[in-house]
């Protein structure tokens, strides 16, 4: 199973390190990543592989959102199935 993680907020050092570190600690591989800075706003989109995730997906979602709150960022995760089902309608 795959998921898309989005990260948006004011740019600051350590965003990529902290988000990717959290994923690594839970057995998650980053399959693709795109990031850019628009003015002072940091934006990142990651495609991740949840096949070997060490915790329930709901718990991972909460951990990412908590990290976002701690860093004053918006971090969201959506499973791939959501995107696929939207295009079948």
C-alpha positions in Angstrom: 0.0 0.0 0.0 1.2 3.5 -0.8 0.3 6.9 0.5 0.9 10.6 -0.3 2.3 12.9 2.4 2.0 16.6 2.0 4.0 19.2 4.1 3.3 22.9 3.9 4.5 25.8 6.0 7.0 28.6 6.5 10.5 27.3 5.6 12.9 26.5 8.4 15.9 24.1 8.9 15.2 20.5 9.6 11.8 19.9 8.0 12.9 17.2 5.6 15.2 15.6 8.2 12.4 15.4 10.9 9.7 14.1 8.5 11.9 11.6 6.8 13.4 10.5 10.1 9.9 9.8 11.5 9.1 7.7 8.5 12.4 5.8 8.7 11.9 5.0 12.4 8.7 3.3 11.5 9.9 1.2 8.6 8.6 3.4 5.8 10.4 3.8 2.5 10.1 7.1 0.6 9.5 6.2 -3.0 9.5 9.7 -4.5 9.8 13.2 -3.2 9.3 16.7 -4.5 9.9 19.8 -2.6 10.2 23.5 -3.3 10.2 26.8 -1.6 7.9 29.5 -2.9 8.9 32.8 -1.4 9.3 31.7 2.2 6.7 28.8 2.0 8.1 25.3 2.1 6.1 22.6 0.2 6.8 18.9 -0.1 5.0 16.0 -1.5 6.2 12.4 -0.8 5.0 9.1 -2.1 5.6 6.5 0.6 5.4 2.7 0.8 3.4 1.5 3.8 4.1 -2.2 3.1 6.5 -2.7 6.0 5.0 0.0 8.4 5.7 -0.9 12.0 2.6 0.7 13.5 -1.1 1.1 12.5 -1.6 3.6 9.7 -4.0 5.7 11.9 -1.2 6.0 14.5 1.3 7.1 11.8 -1.2 9.7 10.6 -1.5 11.1 14.2 2.3 11.1 14.6 2.7 13.1 11.4 0.0 15.6 12.4 1.6 15.9 15.8 5.0 16.6 14.3 3.3 19.2 12.0 1.8 20.9 15.0 5.2 20.9 16.8 6.9 22.5 13.8 4.0 24.8 12.9 3.5 23.0 9.6 0.5 21.3 7.9 1.3 17.6 7.4 -1.3 15.3 6.0 -1.2 11.7 4.7 -3.7 10.1 2.3 -3.7 6.5 1.2 -3.3 5.8 -2.5 -6.7 4.0 -2.6 -8.4 7.4 -2.1 -6.8 8.9 -5.2 -7.6 5.8 -7.3 -11.2 5.6 -6.2 -11.7 9.3 -7.0 -10.8 8.7 -10.6 -13.1 5.7 -11.0 -16.3 7.7 -10.3 
